[in-house]
Amino acid sequence: MNKSFIEYQGRNYPIRTVDLGSVSSYYKEVDVADYDLFNAIENEYEKGVREAVEIDNSIFFYCDSGFIASDPTDEEIVDYLVKCGI
């Protein structure tokens, strides 16, 4: 669906919004990101820094580093999430 970026400490991290309606009756549109984003916010998140907590709360799932950055199709992302047990 949509590709966008979250800027954190001067660096842009890609995120994708995908529709999980085909594989889940509970989840619909969700945002996924590479684990690189979590690595960037982790220390501040653990300290309860609002910006980092809000970013983490907005991400449904963190994929392996580089997966989202590689511009997979929506179907590839959904397949990835299913294989991860979503």
N, CA, C and O of each residue as an XYZ file, in Angstrom:
344
protein
N       0.837     -1.177      0.000
C       0.000      0.000      0.000
C       0.882      1.240      0.000
O       1.439      1.619     -1.030
N       1.001      1.856      1.146
C       1.736      3.118      1.226
C       3.112      2.926      1.844
O       3.280      2.214      2.834
N       4.086      3.580      1.232
C       5.419      3.621      1.811
C       5.644      5.040      2.312
O       5.367      6.014      1.611
N       6.143      5.138      3.518
C       6.476      6.439      4.068
C       7.710      6.274      4.939
O       8.323      5.207      4.972
N       8.059      7.323      5.631
C       9.263      7.292      6.453
C       8.977      7.908      7.818
O       8.172      8.831      7.951
N       9.649      7.379      8.813
C       9.672      7.996     10.130
C      11.074      8.540     10.309
O      12.061      7.818     10.163
N      11.152      9.824     10.627
C      12.454     10.425     10.887
C      12.714     10.360     12.388
O      11.880     10.762     13.199
N      13.866      9.856     12.732
C      14.254      9.789     14.132
C      15.731     10.120     14.238
O      16.569      9.466     13.618
N      16.038     11.114     15.006
C      17.391     11.595     15.230
C      18.136     11.821     13.912
O      19.290     11.425     13.749
N      17.438     12.468     12.985
C      18.040     12.869     11.723
C      18.140     11.790     10.665
O      18.713     12.028      9.601
N      17.606     10.622     10.923
C      17.670      9.538      9.943
C      16.254      9.083      9.595
O      15.389      9.006     10.467
N      16.025      8.784      8.324
C      14.729      8.299      7.862
C      14.697      6.785      7.841
O      15.611      6.128      7.341
N      13.617      6.244      8.400
C      13.403      4.798      8.442
C      12.127      4.490      7.663
O      11.072      5.054      7.955
N      12.216      3.593      6.666
C      11.020      3.296      5.866
C      10.000      2.487      6.656
O      10.347      1.606      7.443
N       8.748      2.809      6.427
C       7.652      2.005      6.959
C       6.669      1.753      5.829
O       6.592      2.520      4.869
N       5.929      0.680      5.957
C       4.904      0.368      4.974
C       3.595      0.117      5.689
O       3.557     -0.500      6.754
N       2.533      0.600      5.094
C       1.190      0.317      5.565
C       0.632     -0.770      4.671
O       0.577     -0.614      3.451
N       0.219     -1.872      5.278
C      -0.337     -2.980      4.510
C      -1.683     -3.388      5.096
O      -1.952     -3.193      6.281
N      -2.511     -3.954      4.243
C      -3.834     -4.423      4.634
C      -3.759     -5.916      4.915
O      -3.456     -6.710      4.024
N      -4.036     -6.293      6.155
C      -4.006     -7.704      6.540
C      -5.389     -8.341      6.507
O      -5.567     -9.458      6.991
N      -6.362     -7.647      5.944
C      -7.729     -8.156      5.901
C      -7.872     -9.501      5.217
O      -8.806    -10.246      5.515
N      -6.966     -9.827      4.305
C      -7.049    -11.108      3.596
C      -6.612    -12.290      4.458
O      -6.938    -13.436      4.146
N      -5.881    -12.024      5.534
C      -5.378    -13.112      6.385
C      -5.822    -12.982      7.839
O      -5.531    -13.855      8.656
N      -6.516    -11.912      8.161
C      -6.911    -11.691      9.547
C      -8.250    -10.969      9.610
O      -8.475    -10.001      8.883
N      -9.115    -11.431     10.460
C     -10.374    -10.712     10.664
C     -10.211     -9.647     11.753
O     -11.076     -8.787     11.919
N      -9.124     -9.707     12.477
C      -8.885     -8.775     13.569
C      -8.073     -7.563     13.122
O      -8.411     -6.429     13.464
N      -7.010     -7.795     12.363
C      -6.135     -6.707     11.927
C      -6.507     -6.274     10.517
O      -6.807     -7.103      9.658
N      -6.483     -4.994     10.297
C      -6.727     -4.446      8.959
C      -5.443     -3.760      8.492
O      -4.434     -4.424      8.255
N      -5.478     -2.453      8.361
C      -4.279     -1.732      7.929
C      -3.329     -1.545      9.093
O      -3.704     -1.037     10.150
N      -2.086     -1.967      8.880
C      -1.068     -1.881      9.920
C       0.219     -1.322      9.322
O       0.451     -1.421      8.117
N       1.044     -0.740     10.173
C       2.352     -0.233      9.758
C       3.436     -1.200     10.197
O       3.457     -1.657     11.340
N       4.332     -1.504      9.278
C       5.466     -2.366      9.576
C       6.749     -1.628      9.207
O       6.762     -0.777      8.317
N       7.823     -1.972      9.910
C       9.114     -1.316      9.694
C      10.221     -2.345      9.842
O       9.995     -3.455     10.324
N      11.405     -1.969      9.426
C      12.567     -2.812      9.657
C      12.994     -2.696     11.124
O      12.742     -1.685     11.779
N      13.635     -3.738     11.617
C      14.101     -3.772     12.990
C      15.101     -2.651     13.278
O      15.337     -2.298     14.434
N      15.683     -2.101     12.214
C      16.621     -0.987     12.368
C      15.968      0.181     13.106
O      16.622      0.869     13.890
N      14.682      0.400     12.853
C      13.984      1.482     13.544
C      13.917      1.204     15.037
O      14.169      2.098     15.845
N      13.581     -0.025     15.413
C      13.523     -0.329     16.841
C      14.895     -0.183     17.480
O      15.013      0.327     18.594
N      15.929     -0.629     16.780
C      17.290     -0.457     17.316
C      17.586      1.009     17.594
O      18.250      1.337     18.577
N      17.095      1.888     16.731
C      17.358      3.319     16.888
C      16.610      3.913     18.074
O      17.130      4.804     18.745
N      15.406      3.437     18.342
C      14.596      4.032     19.412
C      14.701      3.284     20.734
O      14.229      3.784     21.756
N      15.305      2.108     20.743
C      15.264      1.216     21.902
C      15.679      1.875     23.220
O      14.952      1.785     24.209
N      16.823      2.527     23.243
C      17.299      3.132     24.502
C      16.333      4.191     25.018
O      16.016      4.225     26.207
N      15.873      5.041     24.135
C      14.940      6.089     24.535
C      13.581      5.493     24.905
O      12.920      5.972     25.827
N      13.169      4.456     24.189
C      11.917      3.776     24.501
C      11.949      3.208     25.925
O      10.997      3.363     26.690
N      13.047      2.557     26.261
C      13.178      1.961     27.598
C      13.180      3.019     28.702
O      12.797      2.736     29.837
N      13.613      4.237     28.368
C      13.597      5.335     29.329
C      12.232      6.019     29.391
O      12.005      6.897     30.224
N      11.329      5.608     28.504
C       9.991      6.198     28.484
C       9.896      7.518     27.756
O       8.944      8.270     27.965
N      10.866      7.819     26.904
C      10.836      9.068     26.139
C       9.635      9.035     25.194
O       9.475      8.116     24.391
N       8.811     10.049     25.313
C       7.526     10.066     24.617
C       7.628      9.796     23.116
O       6.880      8.973     22.588
N       8.534     10.468     22.431
C       8.651     10.303     20.979
C       8.933      8.848     20.622
O       8.310      8.303     19.711
N       9.857      8.221     21.324
C      10.213      6.825     21.036
C       9.045      5.889     21.343
O       8.786      4.949     20.591
N       8.350      6.142     22.431
C       7.189      5.314     22.795
C       6.089      5.462     21.744
O       5.481      4.469     21.342
N       5.833      6.670     21.304
C       4.806      6.898     20.282
C       5.168      6.223     18.968
O       4.301      5.660     18.300
N       6.428      6.274     18.596
C       6.859      5.586     17.373
C       6.621      4.092     17.524
O       6.029      3.464     16.646
N       7.076      3.522     18.625
C       6.903      2.082     18.832
C       5.428      1.696     18.838
O       5.058      0.664     18.279
N       4.597      2.499     19.454
C       3.165      2.204     19.497
C       2.512      2.251     18.125
O       1.463      1.640     17.919
N       3.112      2.962     17.193
C       2.538      3.082     15.854
C       2.941      1.928     14.931
O       2.359      1.761     13.860
N       3.930      1.137     15.340
C       4.425      0.049     14.495
C       3.826     -1.274     14.956
O       3.932     -1.649     16.124
N       3.204     -1.964     14.026
C       2.586     -3.251     14.314
C       3.628     -4.357     14.442
O       3.515     -5.228     15.306
N       4.654     -4.320     13.569
C       5.642     -5.396     13.537
C       6.948     -4.863     12.979
O       6.961     -4.046     12.059
N       8.049     -5.339     13.550
C       9.385     -5.017     13.044
C       9.911     -6.225     12.282
O      10.032     -7.316     12.839
N      10.222     -6.024     11.010
C      10.743     -7.081     10.145
C      12.265     -7.132     10.230
O      12.900     -6.234     10.784
N      12.834     -8.190      9.677
C      14.290     -8.304      9.614
C      14.884     -7.056      8.968
O      14.285     -6.460      8.073
N      16.054     -6.677      9.428
C      16.726     -5.499      8.900
C      16.834     -5.553      7.387
O      17.268     -6.553      6.816
N      16.435     -4.467      6.749
C      16.544     -4.352      5.302
C      15.357     -4.864      4.517
O      15.262     -4.597      3.319
N      14.448     -5.589      5.146
C      13.319     -6.165      4.395
C      12.414     -5.073      3.836
O      12.149     -5.055      2.634
N      11.942     -4.178      4.666
C      11.062     -3.108      4.185
C      11.827     -2.163      3.266
O      11.276     -1.682      2.275
N      13.069     -1.899      3.579
C      13.893     -1.018      2.739
C      14.092     -1.581      1.342
O      14.365     -0.828      0.407
N      13.959     -2.898      1.183
C      14.158     -3.529     -0.128
C      12.933     -3.398     -1.030
O      12.918     -3.943     -2.134
N      11.918     -2.688     -0.576
C      10.691     -2.443     -1.346
C       9.955     -3.716     -1.769
O       9.685     -3.899     -2.956
N       9.629     -4.592     -0.828
C       8.854     -5.778     -1.169
C       7.426     -5.381     -1.565
O       6.956     -4.293     -1.234
N       6.761     -6.271     -2.268
C       5.362     -6.030     -2.608
C       4.510     -6.210     -1.348
O       4.970     -6.770     -0.353
N       3.291     -5.740     -1.403
C       2.379     -5.935     -0.272
C       2.196     -7.422      0.011
O       2.155     -7.838      1.169
N       2.089     -8.215     -1.042
C       1.906     -9.653     -0.882
C       3.103    -10.289     -0.185
O       2.935    -11.168      0.660
N       4.301     -9.854     -0.532
C       5.501    -10.376      0.127
C       5.519    -10.009      1.610
O       5.936    -10.807      2.450
N       5.066     -8.802      1.922
C       5.016     -8.393      3.328
C       3.991     -9.226      4.088
O       4.265     -9.699      5.191
N       2.817     -9.404      3.503
C       1.782    -10.213      4.157
C       2.282    -11.638      4.351
O       2.109    -12.207      5.429
N       2.898    -12.226      3.330
C       3.461    -13.586      3.459
C       4.496    -13.642      4.578
O       4.517    -14.598      5.353
N       5.344    -12.640      4.670
C       6.372    -12.558      5.711
C       5.703    -12.553      7.085
O       6.114    -13.290      7.981
N       4.685    -11.731      7.247
C       3.994    -11.636      8.532
C       3.303    -12.946      8.890
O       3.310    -13.361     10.049
N       2.712    -13.590      7.901
C       2.065    -14.883      8.154
C       3.092    -15.908      8.600
O       2.842    -16.665      9.538
N       4.241    -15.943      7.944
C       5.301    -16.887      8.325
C       5.810    -16.601      9.747
O       6.307    -17.501     10.425
N       5.684    -15.350     10.187
C       6.104    -14.984     11.543
C       5.000    -15.215     12.569
O       5.174    -14.913     13.750
N       3.880    -15.742     12.128
C       2.807    -16.096     13.048
C       1.741    -15.051     13.262
O       0.950    -15.160     14.199
N       1.702    -14.055     12.430
C       0.681    -13.008     12.561
C      -0.628    -13.524     11.991
O      -1.629    -12.806     11.997
